[in-house]
Amino acid sequence: MQIIRKNLYKQCDVFKCIHDVHLHFNAEMSPYHILMEKNCFPHGCVYFQWKCKLLAKQTRCFRNFTKVGRKCFNCRYFYEEKIHQYPEFLRLQTTPDEFLENFEEFNEWVLQLKNKRTSCEGIVSEVRPDFILKKQYNNYLLVLRGYLISFQEGYIDNQFFQDKFYLRISTTTQNKLLFRKDDAVEFEARLMPDRGRFKFIKSGSFQFTRRGDVNSIFKYDVVTQKTFTIHPEQPVKCLNCQHGILVDIETRDPGPKRTVICLQGIQEFKDCPIHILLKIQEQNDRCANITRDDLKCEYLL
């Protein structure tokens, strides 16, 4: 019987946390963050929220501050509020104990994969540059460190993985093999979990059983390293856009940090015209199919 697995690390319908820092994620948090990084289920977490007596009364700060920060510590209107937050278990069809048992078994399987070279197989869904943001004085420097090959599903260690996984390759490997969308490929690599994402590195033994369209090969433009814009809100529309990329930030501060960059240099994601242009182009493609007799578009109601 074939074993079918899903990435339990990134199941966003399991836990909900209304912590202030999670609001831009709609309070939906991954089991990896709750169980592996914070370890806050079921006992919750305690943190101290900075408050201001003036701002709480919607009174203007005499130092013209609009939010509470480190410069407010010596102010007589500053105070801290102790808050105890508990993540909420959302699934109704299973109990928390059942999920934790399945999660533990899944985590043991991942640990086994990390200690060996694993055979993988799948169809390429996307090829994107793998960037990292480096702080340079008052600006950010965008550095290309390779390419990230995406698979919507595939086989990992002869088990069907019904979830997304990634393969990181070097620029030299991409220039040699020219990975493209719809490539069917088999390879061997080592698993390096990246905050819940299945990412494989140190790959080799590539065997292509099918090649995709040559026109779908990603063409990297070095100009994007100068014209990109940063969107720390990580908008969903940008993550689903071909020009939006989730990148790591290299800083001296502890803990991993990520942000979203736009390769098209759109300043405000709410006013982004790319989705509108794609819809117009899609409508134009449909309306291109017209009858020559009466020049009437068959898609027009």
C-alpha positions in Angstrom: 0.0 0.0 0.0 1.4 3.4 -1.0 2.1 5.8 1.8 0.7 9.3 1.2 2.1 12.2 3.3 1.4 15.9 3.6 3.5 18.6 5.2 2.1 18.8 8.7 4.6 21.6 9.5 2.7 24.0 7.2 -1.0 23.1 7.8 -2.5 26.5 8.4 -6.0 25.2 9.4 -4.8 23.7 12.7 -3.9 26.5 15.1 -5.0 30.1 15.5 -3.3 32.7 17.6 -4.5 36.3 18.1 -1.1 37.7 19.1 -0.6 41.2 17.7 2.3 40.1 15.6 0.2 37.5 13.8 -2.6 39.7 12.7 -1.3 40.2 9.2 -1.4 36.4 8.8 -5.1 36.4 9.8 -4.0 34.8 13.1 -3.5 31.4 11.3 -0.2 29.9 12.4 1.5 26.8 11.2 2.1 23.8 13.5 5.8 24.3 13.0 5.7 27.8 14.5 3.4 26.7 17.4 5.0 23.3 18.3 8.6 23.6 17.1 9.6 27.3 17.4 7.5 28.6 20.3 6.4 25.4 21.9 3.3 27.2 23.2 0.6 24.6 22.9 -1.3 23.9 25.1 0.2 26.0 27.9 0.4 29.3 25.9 3.0 32.0 26.2 3.5 35.1 28.3 4.7 38.4 27.0 4.7 42.1 28.1 3.0 44.6 25.9 4.2 48.2 25.9 1.4 50.7 26.6 1.0 54.5 26.8 -1.6 56.1 29.1 -1.8 59.1 26.7 -2.2 57.1 23.5 -4.7 54.8 25.2 -6.9 57.8 25.8 -6.3 58.9 22.2 -4.4 61.9 23.5 -1.4 63.3 21.6 2.0 62.4 22.9 3.9 65.5 24.1 7.0 64.1 22.2 5.0 63.6 19.0 5.4 59.8 19.1 2.6 57.8 17.4 3.4 54.4 18.9 5.2 53.0 21.9 8.9 52.1 21.5 12.2 51.9 23.4 12.5 55.6 23.7 9.4 55.6 26.0 10.9 53.6 28.8 11.7 56.6 31.0 8.4 58.4 30.3 5.9 58.6 33.2 3.0 57.6 30.9 4.7 54.4 29.9 3.6 51.0 31.4 3.7 47.3 30.6 0.7 45.0 30.5 1.3 41.3 31.1 -0.6 39.1 28.6 -1.0 35.4 28.6 -1.9 34.1 25.1 -3.2 30.6 24.2 -3.2 29.2 20.7 -6.6 27.8 19.7 -6.9 24.3 18.1 -9.2 24.6 15.1 -9.8 21.1 13.7 -13.1 19.6 14.7 -12.7 16.2 13.0 -9.7 15.2 15.2 -8.6 15.8 18.8 -5.5 17.6 19.8 -3.9 14.4 21.1 -4.5 12.6 17.8 -2.9 15.5 15.8 0.1 15.7 18.2 0.6 11.9 17.8 0.6 12.2 14.0 2.8 15.3 14.2 5.4 13.4 16.3 5.5 10.5 13.8 5.9 12.9 10.9 8.7 14.7 12.7 10.6 11.4 13.2 10.3 10.7 9.5 11.8 14.1 8.7 14.7 13.5 11.1 15.4 10.2 9.2 15.5 12.0 5.9 17.9 14.6 7.2 20.6 12.0 7.9 20.7 10.5 4.4 20.7 11.2 0.7 17.1 10.9 -0.5 15.7 10.0 -3.9 13.1 12.5 -5.2 10.8 12.7 -8.2 8.4 15.3 -9.4 7.2 17.7 -12.1 8.6 21.3 -11.9 5.9 23.8 -11.3 8.1 26.9 -11.1 11.7 28.1 -11.3 12.6 31.3 -9.4 15.9 33.0 -8.4 17.0 32.4 -4.8 17.9 35.8 -3.3 19.0 36.9 0.1 18.8 40.5 1.4 21.9 41.9 3.1 22.0 45.1 5.1 24.5 47.5 3.7 24.6 50.8 5.6 21.1 52.4 5.1 20.2 50.2 2.1 19.6 46.6 1.3 21.7 44.6 -1.2 20.0 41.9 -3.1 22.3 38.9 -3.7 21.6 36.0 -6.0 22.7 32.7 -4.4 21.2 30.3 -6.8 17.7 29.1 -8.0 14.8 27.5 -6.3 12.9 24.7 -8.1 9.3 24.2 -6.9 7.3 21.0 -7.0 3.6 21.0 -6.2 3.8 17.3 -5.3 6.0 14.3 -6.0 7.8 11.3 -4.5 10.2 11.6 -1.6 12.0 8.5 -0.4 9.5 6.4 -2.5 6.6 7.9 -0.6 4.0 10.2 -2.3 4.4 13.7 -0.9 1.1 15.5 -1.6 2.4 18.9 -0.8 4.9 21.5 -2.0 8.6 20.9 -1.8 11.7 22.7 -3.2 15.1 22.1 -4.6 17.9 24.7 -4.3 20.5 24.6 -7.0 23.5 26.8 -7.9 23.6 29.3 -10.7 26.1 27.0 -12.5 23.7 24.0 -12.3 20.9 26.1 -13.7 23.0 27.3 -16.6 24.0 23.8 -17.3 20.6 21.9 -17.0 18.2 24.8 -17.8 15.4 23.8 -15.4 12.0 24.9 -16.7 8.3 24.6 -15.9 6.8 21.1 -16.6 10.1 19.3 -16.5 9.7 15.7 -15.1 12.9 14.9 -13.2 14.3 12.4 -10.8 17.2 13.3 -8.5 19.0 12.7 -5.2 19.5 15.3 -2.6 19.7 16.0 1.1 16.8 17.5 3.0 17.3 20.8 4.8 14.0 21.8 6.5 13.6 25.6 6.3 11.2 26.8 9.0 8.7 24.1 8.0 9.3 24.1 4.3 10.7 21.0 2.6 13.9 22.3 0.9 16.5 20.0 -0.6 20.1 20.8 -1.2 23.4 19.1 -2.4 21.6 17.5 -5.3 22.9 15.2 -8.1 22.1 12.2 -10.3 19.6 14.2 -12.4 17.5 12.2 -14.8 14.9 14.0 -17.0 12.0 11.9 -18.3 10.4 14.9 -19.9 11.4 18.4 -20.7 9.1 21.5 -20.6 8.8 24.3 -23.1 12.0 26.1 -23.8 10.1 29.5 -23.8 9.3 28.9 -20.1 13.0 29.1 -19.0 13.4 31.8 -16.4 15.4 34.7 -17.8 17.2 36.5 -15.0 17.5 40.3 -15.4 20.4 41.8 -13.3 18.5 45.1 -13.3 16.0 43.7 -10.8 18.8 43.8 -8.1 18.6 47.6 -8.3 14.9 48.2 -8.9 13.3 45.8 -6.4 11.0 47.0 -3.7 10.4 45.5 -0.2 7.0 44.5 1.2 7.4 43.4 4.9 3.6 42.8 5.1 4.1 39.7 3.0 0.8 40.2 1.0 -0.8 37.0 -0.3 -1.3 38.6 -3.7 2.4 39.2 -3.9 3.3 35.6 -2.8 1.0 34.3 -5.6 2.5 36.6 -8.2 5.3 35.6 -10.5 7.1 38.8 -9.7 6.8 38.5 -5.9 9.5 36.4 -4.1 9.9 35.5 -0.4 13.5 36.1 0.6 15.6 35.7 3.7 17.2 38.8 5.4 20.7 38.6 6.7 20.9 40.6 9.9 22.8 40.6 13.2 19.6 40.3 15.1 18.8 36.9 16.5 16.1 34.8 14.9 15.3 34.2 11.2 13.7 37.0 9.3 11.9 37.0 5.9 10.2 39.6 3.7 8.6 39.8 0.3 10.3 41.6 -2.6 8.7 42.7 -5.9 11.0 42.3 -8.9 8.9 44.8 -10.8 9.6 47.6 -8.3 5.9 48.2 -7.4 5.9 50.7 -4.5 2.4 50.0 -3.1 1.1 46.4 -3.4 -2.5 47.6 -3.0 -2.2 49.7 -6.2 -0.4 47.0 -8.2 -1.6 47.0 -11.8 -0.1 43.6 -12.7 -3.1 41.5 -11.8 -5.4 43.9 -13.7 -3.2 43.7 -16.8 -3.2 39.9 -16.6 -7.0 39.9 -16.5 -7.2 42.2 -19.4 -4.8 40.1 -21.4 -6.8 36.9 -20.5 -10.0 38.6 -21.8 -8.2 39.7 -25.0 -7.0 36.1 -25.6 -10.6 34.8 -25.2 -12.1 37.5 -27.4 -9.5 36.8 -30.1 -11.6 33.8 -31.1 -14.2 35.5 -33.3 -16.3 34.4 -36.3 -15.4 36.0 -39.6 -19.0 36.1 -40.9 -20.5 38.5 -38.5 -17.3 39.5 -36.5 -19.1 38.7 -33.3 -17.1 37.3 -30.4 -18.5 33.9 -29.4 -17.7 34.7 -25.7 -19.8 37.8 -25.7 -23.2 37.3 -23.9 
